[in-house]
Amino acid sequence: MAAPKGIKAVEWLARRTKTQRGGNDRQPDTFDRSAPDALALWRDGYLESLASRNYAEGTLEGRGDALKVFLAWAAERDLTRASQITRPILESYQRWLWRCTKANGQRLGWSTQRNRLSVLKDFFRWLTRQNVILHNPASELELPRMEKRLPQEVLSLAQIEKLLAVPNVTDPLGIRDRAMLELFYSCGIRRTELCRLELADLNTERKTIHVRLGKGKKDRMVPVGERAIVWLEHYLQAVRPRLSLDTRTQALFLTGYGGAFNPDVVSRMVAAWIKQVTGRVASCHLLRHTCATHMLENGADIRFIQQLLGHEKLDTTAIYTEVSIKQLQEVHARCHPSAKLESKPEIAYDKHCANDIGPNR
C-alpha cells in the first residue's frame, strides 16, 4: 500500500517508529581499545578534550570522522597503538589519501586531504602533550598546497525567479518550501543555521532573524527582505499549525514528521530544485553565494556583507569581489581602448577557402 502524500501524511508519519522512519544513529566501531596506548582509546579522549573546551558539534563530528578513517586504514595494517606510528607510516597514509577515490570515481579534493592530515597533526600533538608518546611523528608532515578556487558561478536573477517558482504553492508543503528558499536567498544563511531556527528567532515586525550558534558558535542578527517576510507569515499562519504535532517543538520549519529538518534533507531538496531549473549539480551554499554576489553588484559595502554572512575574517568575504564580474566588466568597458566598437569592421572571407581548413591547418 502506498504511503499517503502531502499534508495528509503528517499523522501517518508520526505513528511510525524510529526504525520505520530511518534514523541517523551512528553504529559503534570495532577498534581495539585494550592497550594503554590504543589509538582508538585516545581518539575518544581527544574528542572529549575538544568537547570540554567548547568546540562546536560539527567540529567534533568532522575530526572524529577524519580520525576514524585513519584508524581503519591503520587497523588493516595491524597498527593499533600510538607507539607504532612513525613519520614514514603517516607519509604512506598521505599517499594513500592521494590515491583514494570516492564512490563516483573521483579522487579526494586537496582541501579534504589537507583537512584530514591537519586533524592527524593536531591529534598526535595532543598525544605528545599527554605523554602517551615521546615524540610527535606528525610534526614534520608536510600538508598539500592549497588551491585558490572560486565558488560556483552564481545564479542569475532570472534563474532565481525560476527557482523560487518551483515549489507548488497550491500545496501547503509547497508554501513551506517557498518560504525556505526565500529565506536562503534573502539572508544568505547556511543550511544548518536555517534548520536550527526557532519561532522566537524570527521577528516579522522588525524583519530580522536571530541566527544562534552559527559557524564557530557565533550569534548574529540578520535582516530579512519584505518578500521573504510575506511568505514566512503565510507559512506560519496557514501551514505550520497543521504540521505541528507537539507544541513543545519550537523549530521554525517543520518536516512531515513534525520535527526540525536534518540539514542533509534540506540539501537534497534544494539540490533537486536547482538541477530542475539549471541542470547544474549544486547545493544550498550556492544560494548563499548568490545572495552575497547580487548584493555586491548592487553596491553593498563588503563589510556589511561580511556581517550578513557571519564571516570572522574579511578575507573570506573578499572572494566575492573576485566572483563578481559585473564591476570588472564596467571598468573594462570604460577604460580599455578596444572595449567599444566604433564601427563594425569589414572582414573579407572566401567561403571556398573553408574546404582548405582542416585539423592540420
Secondary structure as a PSIPRED ss2 file (coil, helix, strand):
# PSIPRED VFORMAT (PSIPRED V4.0)

   1 M C   1.000  0.000  0.000
   2 A C   1.000  0.000  0.000
   3 A C   1.000  0.000  0.000
   4 P C   1.000  0.000  0.000
   5 K C   1.000  0.000  0.000
   6 G H   0.000  1.000  0.000
   7 I H   0.000  1.000  0.000
   8 K H   0.000  1.000  0.000
   9 A H   0.000  1.000  0.000
  10 V H   0.000  1.000  0.000
  11 E H   0.000  1.000  0.000
  12 W H   0.000  1.000  0.000
  13 L H   0.000  1.000  0.000
  14 A H   0.000  1.000  0.000
  15 R H   0.000  1.000  0.000
  16 R C   1.000  0.000  0.000
  17 T C   1.000  0.000  0.000
  18 K H   0.000  1.000  0.000
  19 T H   0.000  1.000  0.000
  20 Q H   0.000  1.000  0.000
  21 R H   0.000  1.000  0.000
  22 G C   1.000  0.000  0.000
  23 G C   1.000  0.000  0.000
  24 N C   1.000  0.000  0.000
  25 D C   1.000  0.000  0.000
  26 R C   1.000  0.000  0.000
  27 Q C   1.000  0.000  0.000
  28 P C   1.000  0.000  0.000
  29 D C   1.000  0.000  0.000
  30 T C   1.000  0.000  0.000
  31 F C   1.000  0.000  0.000
  32 D C   1.000  0.000  0.000
  33 R C   1.000  0.000  0.000
  34 S C   1.000  0.000  0.000
  35 A C   1.000  0.000  0.000
  36 P C   1.000  0.000  0.000
  37 D C   1.000  0.000  0.000
  38 A E   0.000  0.000  1.000
  39 L H   0.000  1.000  0.000
  40 A H   0.000  1.000  0.000
  41 L H   0.000  1.000  0.000
  42 W H   0.000  1.000  0.000
  43 R H   0.000  1.000  0.000
  44 D H   0.000  1.000  0.000
  45 G H   0.000  1.000  0.000
  46 Y H   0.000  1.000  0.000
  47 L H   0.000  1.000  0.000
  48 E H   0.000  1.000  0.000
  49 S H   0.000  1.000  0.000
  50 L H   0.000  1.000  0.000
  51 A H   0.000  1.000  0.000
  52 S H   0.000  1.000  0.000
  53 R C   1.000  0.000  0.000
  54 N C   1.000  0.000  0.000
  55 Y C   1.000  0.000  0.000
  56 A C   1.000  0.000  0.000
  57 E H   0.000  1.000  0.000
  58 G H   0.000  1.000  0.000
  59 T H   0.000  1.000  0.000
  60 L H   0.000  1.000  0.000
  61 E H   0.000  1.000  0.000
  62 G H   0.000  1.000  0.000
  63 R H   0.000  1.000  0.000
  64 G H   0.000  1.000  0.000
  65 D H   0.000  1.000  0.000
  66 A H   0.000  1.000  0.000
  67 L H   0.000  1.000  0.000
  68 K H   0.000  1.000  0.000
  69 V H   0.000  1.000  0.000
  70 F H   0.000  1.000  0.000
  71 L H   0.000  1.000  0.000
  72 A H   0.000  1.000  0.000
  73 W H   0.000  1.000  0.000
  74 A H   0.000  1.000  0.000
  75 A H   0.000  1.000  0.000
  76 E C   1.000  0.000  0.000
  77 R C   1.000  0.000  0.000
  78 D C   1.000  0.000  0.000
  79 L C   1.000  0.000  0.000
  80 T C   1.000  0.000  0.000
  81 R E   0.000  0.000  1.000
  82 A H   0.000  1.000  0.000
  83 S H   0.000  1.000  0.000
  84 Q H   0.000  1.000  0.000
  85 I C   1.000  0.000  0.000
  86 T C   1.000  0.000  0.000
  87 R H   0.000  1.000  0.000
  88 P H   0.000  1.000  0.000
  89 I H   0.000  1.000  0.000
  90 L H   0.000  1.000  0.000
  91 E H   0.000  1.000  0.000
  92 S H   0.000  1.000  0.000
  93 Y H   0.000  1.000  0.000
  94 Q H   0.000  1.000  0.000
  95 R H   0.000  1.000  0.000
  96 W H   0.000  1.000  0.000
  97 L H   0.000  1.000  0.000
  98 W H   0.000  1.000  0.000
  99 R H   0.000  1.000  0.000
 100 C C   1.000  0.000  0.000
 101 T E   0.000  0.000  1.000
 102 K C   1.000  0.000  0.000
 103 A C   1.000  0.000  0.000
 104 N C   1.000  0.000  0.000
 105 G C   1.000  0.000  0.000
 106 Q C   1.000  0.000  0.000
 107 R E   0.000  0.000  1.000
 108 L C   1.000  0.000  0.000
 109 G C   1.000  0.000  0.000
 110 W H   0.000  1.000  0.000
 111 S H   0.000  1.000  0.000
 112 T H   0.000  1.000  0.000
 113 Q H   0.000  1.000  0.000
 114 R H   0.000  1.000  0.000
 115 N H   0.000  1.000  0.000
 116 R H   0.000  1.000  0.000
 117 L H   0.000  1.000  0.000
 118 S H   0.000  1.000  0.000
 119 V H   0.000  1.000  0.000
 120 L H   0.000  1.000  0.000
 121 K H   0.000  1.000  0.000
 122 D H   0.000  1.000  0.000
 123 F H   0.000  1.000  0.000
 124 F H   0.000  1.000  0.000
 125 R H   0.000  1.000  0.000
 126 W H   0.000  1.000  0.000
 127 L H   0.000  1.000  0.000
 128 T H   0.000  1.000  0.000
 129 R H   0.000  1.000  0.000
 130 Q C   1.000  0.000  0.000
 131 N C   1.000  0.000  0.000
 132 V C   1.000  0.000  0.000
 133 I C   1.000  0.000  0.000
 134 L C   1.000  0.000  0.000
 135 H C   1.000  0.000  0.000
 136 N C   1.000  0.000  0.000
 137 P C   1.000  0.000  0.000
 138 A C   1.000  0.000  0.000
 139 S C   1.000  0.000  0.000
 140 E C   1.000  0.000  0.000
 141 L C   1.000  0.000  0.000
 142 E C   1.000  0.000  0.000
 143 L C   1.000  0.000  0.000
 144 P C   1.000  0.000  0.000
 145 R C   1.000  0.000  0.000
 146 M C   1.000  0.000  0.000
 147 E C   1.000  0.000  0.000
 148 K C   1.000  0.000  0.000
 149 R C   1.000  0.000  0.000
 150 L C   1.000  0.000  0.000
 151 P C   1.000  0.000  0.000
 152 Q C   1.000  0.000  0.000
 153 E C   1.000  0.000  0.000
 154 V C   1.000  0.000  0.000
 155 L C   1.000  0.000  0.000
 156 S C   1.000  0.000  0.000
 157 L H   0.000  1.000  0.000
 158 A H   0.000  1.000  0.000
 159 Q H   0.000  1.000  0.000
 160 I H   0.000  1.000  0.000
 161 E H   0.000  1.000  0.000
 162 K H   0.000  1.000  0.000
 163 L H   0.000  1.000  0.000
 164 L H   0.000  1.000  0.000
 165 A C   1.000  0.000  0.000
 166 V C   1.000  0.000  0.000
 167 P C   1.000  0.000  0.000
 168 N C   1.000  0.000  0.000
 169 V C   1.000  0.000  0.000
 170 T C   1.000  0.000  0.000
 171 D C   1.000  0.000  0.000
 172 P H   0.000  1.000  0.000
 173 L H   0.000  1.000  0.000
 174 G H   0.000  1.000  0.000
 175 I H   0.000  1.000  0.000
 176 R H   0.000  1.000  0.000
 177 D H   0.000  1.000  0.000
 178 R H   0.000  1.000  0.000
 179 A H   0.000  1.000  0.000
 180 M H   0.000  1.000  0.000
 181 L H   0.000  1.000  0.000
 182 E H   0.000  1.000  0.000
 183 L H   0.000  1.000  0.000
 184 F H   0.000  1.000  0.000
 185 Y H   0.000  1.000  0.000
 186 S H   0.000  1.000  0.000
 187 C H   0.000  1.000  0.000
 188 G C   1.000  0.000  0.000
 189 I C   1.000  0.000  0.000
 190 R C   1.000  0.000  0.000
 191 R H   0.000  1.000  0.000
 192 T H   0.000  1.000  0.000
 193 E H   0.000  1.000  0.000
 194 L H   0.000  1.000  0.000
 195 C H   0.000  1.000  0.000
 196 R H   0.000  1.000  0.000
 197 L C   1.000  0.000  0.000
 198 E E   0.000  0.000  1.000
 199 L H   0.000  1.000  0.000
 200 A H   0.000  1.000  0.000
 201 D H   0.000  1.000  0.000
 202 L E   0.000  0.000  1.000
 203 N E   0.000  0.000  1.000
 204 T C   1.000  0.000  0.000
 205 E C   1.000  0.000  0.000
 206 R C   1.000  0.000  0.000
 207 K C   1.000  0.000  0.000
 208 T E   0.000  0.000  1.000
 209 I E   0.000  0.000  1.000
 210 H E   0.000  0.000  1.000
 211 V E   0.000  0.000  1.000
 212 R C   1.000  0.000  0.000
 213 L C   1.000  0.000  0.000
 214 G C   1.000  0.000  0.000
 215 K C   1.000  0.000  0.000
 216 G C   1.000  0.000  0.000
 217 K C   1.000  0.000  0.000
 218 K C   1.000  0.000  0.000
 219 D C   1.000  0.000  0.000
 220 R E   0.000  0.000  1.000
 221 M E   0.000  0.000  1.000
 222 V E   0.000  0.000  1.000
 223 P E   0.000  0.000  1.000
 224 V C   1.000  0.000  0.000
 225 G C   1.000  0.000  0.000
 226 E H   0.000  1.000  0.000
 227 R H   0.000  1.000  0.000
 228 A H   0.000  1.000  0.000
 229 I H   0.000  1.000  0.000
 230 V H   0.000  1.000  0.000
 231 W H   0.000  1.000  0.000
 232 L H   0.000  1.000  0.000
 233 E H   0.000  1.000  0.000
 234 H H   0.000  1.000  0.000
 235 Y H   0.000  1.000  0.000
 236 L H   0.000  1.000  0.000
 237 Q H   0.000  1.000  0.000
 238 A H   0.000  1.000  0.000
 239 V C   1.000  0.000  0.000
 240 R H   0.000  1.000  0.000
 241 P H   0.000  1.000  0.000
 242 R H   0.000  1.000  0.000
 243 L H   0.000  1.000  0.000
 244 S C   1.000  0.000  0.000
 245 L C   1.000  0.000  0.000
 246 D C   1.000  0.000  0.000
 247 T C   1.000  0.000  0.000
 248 R C   1.000  0.000  0.000
 249 T C   1.000  0.000  0.000
 250 Q C   1.000  0.000  0.000
 251 A E   0.000  0.000  1.000
 252 L C   1.000  0.000  0.000
 253 F C   1.000  0.000  0.000
 254 L E   0.000  0.000  1.000
 255 T C   1.000  0.000  0.000
 256 G C   1.000  0.000  0.000
 257 Y C   1.000  0.000  0.000
 258 G C   1.000  0.000  0.000
 259 G C   1.000  0.000  0.000
 260 A E   0.000  0.000  1.000
 261 F C   1.000  0.000  0.000
 262 N C   1.000  0.000  0.000
 263 P H   0.000  1.000  0.000
 264 D H   0.000  1.000  0.000
 265 V H   0.000  1.000  0.000
 266 V H   0.000  1.000  0.000
 267 S H   0.000  1.000  0.000
 268 R H   0.000  1.000  0.000
 269 M H   0.000  1.000  0.000
 270 V H   0.000  1.000  0.000
 271 A H   0.000  1.000  0.000
 272 A H   0.000  1.000  0.000
 273 W H   0.000  1.000  0.000
 274 I H   0.000  1.000  0.000
 275 K H   0.000  1.000  0.000
 276 Q H   0.000  1.000  0.000
 277 V H   0.000  1.000  0.000
 278 T H   0.000  1.000  0.000
 279 G C   1.000  0.000  0.000
 280 R C   1.000  0.000  0.000
 281 V C   1.000  0.000  0.000
 282 A C   1.000  0.000  0.000
 283 S C   1.000  0.000  0.000
 284 C C   1.000  0.000  0.000
 285 H H   0.000  1.000  0.000
 286 L H   0.000  1.000  0.000
 287 L H   0.000  1.000  0.000
 288 R H   0.000  1.000  0.000
 289 H H   0.000  1.000  0.000
 290 T H   0.000  1.000  0.000
 291 C H   0.000  1.000  0.000
 292 A H   0.000  1.000  0.000
 293 T H   0.000  1.000  0.000
 294 H H   0.000  1.000  0.000
 295 M H   0.000  1.000  0.000
 296 L H   0.000  1.000  0.000
 297 E H   0.000  1.000  0.000
 298 N C   1.000  0.000  0.000
 299 G C   1.000  0.000  0.000
 300 A C   1.000  0.000  0.000
 301 D C   1.000  0.000  0.000
 302 I H   0.000  1.000  0.000
 303 R H   0.000  1.000  0.000
 304 F H   0.000  1.000  0.000
 305 I H   0.000  1.000  0.000
 306 Q H   0.000  1.000  0.000
 307 Q H   0.000  1.000  0.000
 308 L H   0.000  1.000  0.000
 309 L H   0.000  1.000  0.000
 310 G C   1.000  0.000  0.000
 311 H C   1.000  0.000  0.000
 312 E C   1.000  0.000  0.000
 313 K C   1.000  0.000  0.000
 314 L H   0.000  1.000  0.000
 315 D H   0.000  1.000  0.000
 316 T H   0.000  1.000  0.000
 317 T H   0.000  1.000  0.000
 318 A C   1.000  0.000  0.000
 319 I H   0.000  1.000  0.000
 320 Y H   0.000  1.000  0.000
 321 T H   0.000  1.000  0.000
 322 E H   0.000  1.000  0.000
 323 V H   0.000  1.000  0.000
 324 S C   1.000  0.000  0.000
 325 I C   1.000  0.000  0.000
 326 K H   0.000  1.000  0.000
 327 Q H   0.000  1.000  0.000
 328 L H   0.000  1.000  0.000
 329 Q H   0.000  1.000  0.000
 330 E H   0.000  1.000  0.000
 331 V H   0.000  1.000  0.000
 332 H H   0.000  1.000  0.000
 333 A H   0.000  1.000  0.000
 334 R H   0.000  1.000  0.000
 335 C H   0.000  1.000  0.000
 336 H C   1.000  0.000  0.000
 337 P C   1.000  0.000  0.000
 338 S C   1.000  0.000  0.000
 339 A C   1.000  0.000  0.000
 340 K C   1.000  0.000  0.000
 341 L C   1.000  0.000  0.000
 342 E C   1.000  0.000  0.000
 343 S C   1.000  0.000  0.000
 344 K C   1.000  0.000  0.000
 345 P C   1.000  0.000  0.000
 346 E C   1.000  0.000  0.000
 347 I C   1.000  0.000  0.000
 348 A C   1.000  0.000  0.000
 349 Y C   1.000  0.000  0.000
 350 D C   1.000  0.000  0.000
 351 K H   0.000  1.000  0.000
 352 H H   0.000  1.000  0.000
 353 C H   0.000  1.000  0.000
 354 A H   0.000  1.000  0.000
 355 N H   0.000  1.000  0.000
 356 D H   0.000  1.000  0.000
 357 I C   1.000  0.000  0.000
 358 G C   1.000  0.000  0.000
 359 P C   1.000  0.000  0.000
 360 N C   1.000  0.000  0.000
 361 R C   1.000  0.000  0.000
